[in-house]
Amino acid sequence: MNAIETILALLLVSSPDSSGVKPRDAKHVVVYKEEGRFGGWPANHGIWIWGDEILVGFSRGWYKDLGDRHHIDREKPEEHLLARSKDGGETWTIENPAEKGDLIPEGSSLHGIQPPWLKTKPWTDCPGGIDFTHTDFAMTVRMTDVDKGPSRFYISTNRGHDWDGPYRLPDLVPGGFAARTDYIVNGPHDCMLFLTGAKSNGEEGRPCMIRTADGGKTWKFVSWIMDEPIGFGIMPSTVRLSETTLVSAIRRREDKSETEKHRWNDVYISEDNGSTWRYLSTPIEDLGEGNPPSMIRLADGRICTTYGVRKKPFGIHARISADGGKSWGPEIILRDDGGGRDIGYPRTVQRPDGKIVTVYYFCDDTKEERYIGATIWSAEGL
């Protein structure tokens, strides 16, 4: 291949056009797939990484064709499972914390019902003293309702093999929190949580930040990330850029009419360590029916956001910012072969070797089971 042919080949792979760019060596793997089952929503649970060991949470239910809705049978049990990889996301094993009595939601779940043989652990107040900097620490923060509280959290100090909790989160705003896992550790007993609070009408939602300085015993409300929206601003995904600068990606929705609907993601910035926030940018303007972002800071200092696209061609995409979220590079298409809109809700981490692992739920056909997949890819040169 001569020099001109080489340049043309590179352009075919990496030049921005109407269809975006594609990573050169992206690899798709199956994390969890089971006939007749529904695997979904890693974004609701959390992801953690220790070297080449990755742990991610997800929901397992039973598949049922519900038309335009999520294809999970709401009359059958939904369980909260964990998938673990010890080789950087190449292969995975499935764990069920319920077998130990851990991570079991109270009463009905969001999408299904709990089987009567599952015993619910009682919620308690956290005694405090959590060491958030423990080498093998993980925390998952869970809701009971998409609109309002109460919410709870669990912690592990052995990489998710065992969990303490559920510990009750205080309702620091009217209506309480619809909590998912998004936190930043500042010190041994100092941690910020980024949550969705209920709006003044009791519906979802408005993103906010709370903080503990005593290892989880007490929490204080710090700030709303944005003004109360007409639709919603939910599911923040936050990174720290400096001692005082935080950047948070927010899932947005606003419907002006039955035919005029807008789904997108915004980014907000705080330059005073979370006390106040302002709008910064919009990485993606149109997500079809909407999908939450997962944002990480790469080892080279850039910011990467990943998200599902619920419009044709259905897929998993990413964008990268080299200036702290002010502007964004071309859309990166991790995959565009989704079988329908019931996909996405990613969680993303970066391995020590620089490779990125994005975990999401997916379907190859709208009439088939939903499964948990992962794409291993590189942001080098993008």
MOLINPE-V416638 format. One line per field, one symbol per residue. psi: psi as a letter, one per 40 degrees, with the letter a starting at -180 (. if undefined). A space follows every 50 residues. Layout:
# MOLINPE-V416638
psi = ???
This chain:
# MOLINPE-V416638
psi = hidddddddddddehhadeaihidfhhhihdhhhheihhifddediiihg behhhiiiihahhhhfbeihfhheeiihihiihhheffediiihigddde eifhihaiaddaihidehhhhiiihheaehgeehdfiihhhiieiedaai iiiiiieffedihiahhhhigeiheaighihhihhdadehhhhhihiiid eeiiihiihiiieffediihhdihdiihidbihifihiihdadehihhhh hihhhdidegihhihihiiheffediiihdigdhdhebeiiiihhihide eihhhiiihfihhhahiiihheffediiaihhhdiffieaegibfihiih ideeihhhhiiiidieeiiiihiihhihehe.
